Amino acid sequence: MLKDAGASRVSKEAKQEFKKYLEKTAFEVAQKAVKLAQHAKRKTVDASDIKLAIP
């Protein structure tokens, strides 16, 4: 993804930090999406939950 954004080279440490950030952010979105589905009295998380959970 970093190379797609234009980086010609990416260090191993940069990849690790980027991965940690993406995983943390995705987990937070997932938690919010689950809460939204539960609030709507659904067990299934759908696309609208994800869209609403993304900051």
C-alpha positions as CSV (number, residue, x, y, z in Angstrom):
1,M,0.0,0.0,0.0
2,L,2.9,2.4,0.8
3,K,4.4,1.6,-2.6
4,D,1.1,2.2,-4.3
5,A,1.1,5.6,-2.6
6,G,4.3,6.4,-4.3
7,A,7.1,5.2,-1.9
8,S,10.0,3.7,-3.9
9,R,11.3,1.9,-0.8
10,V,9.8,1.1,2.6
11,S,11.8,-0.1,5.6
12,K,10.8,-3.1,7.6
13,E,10.1,-1.0,10.6
14,A,7.8,1.3,8.6
15,K,5.9,-1.6,7.3
16,Q,5.4,-2.9,10.9
17,E,4.3,0.5,12.2
18,F,1.9,0.9,9.3
19,K,0.5,-2.6,9.9
20,K,0.0,-1.9,13.6
21,Y,-1.9,1.3,12.8
22,L,-4.1,-0.3,10.3
23,E,-5.0,-3.2,12.6
24,K,-5.7,-0.9,15.5
25,T,-7.9,1.3,13.4
26,A,-9.7,-1.6,11.8
27,F,-10.4,-3.2,15.2
28,E,-11.9,0.1,16.5
29,V,-14.2,0.3,13.4
30,A,-15.2,-3.3,13.9
31,Q,-16.1,-2.7,17.6
32,K,-18.2,0.4,16.6
33,A,-19.9,-1.6,13.8
34,V,-20.8,-4.4,16.2
35,K,-22.3,-1.9,18.7
36,L,-24.4,-0.3,15.9
37,A,-25.7,-3.7,14.8
38,Q,-26.5,-4.6,18.4
39,H,-28.3,-1.3,18.9
40,A,-30.4,-2.1,15.9
41,K,-31.2,-5.5,17.5
42,R,-29.3,-7.4,14.8
43,K,-26.7,-10.1,15.1
44,T,-25.4,-9.5,11.6
45,V,-23.0,-6.6,11.0
46,D,-23.8,-5.1,7.6
47,A,-22.2,-2.6,5.2
48,S,-24.1,0.3,6.6
49,D,-22.8,-0.4,10.1
50,I,-19.2,-0.4,8.8
51,K,-19.8,2.9,6.9
52,L,-21.3,4.5,10.0
53,A,-18.4,3.3,12.1
54,I,-15.7,4.8,9.9
55,P,-14.6,8.1,11.3
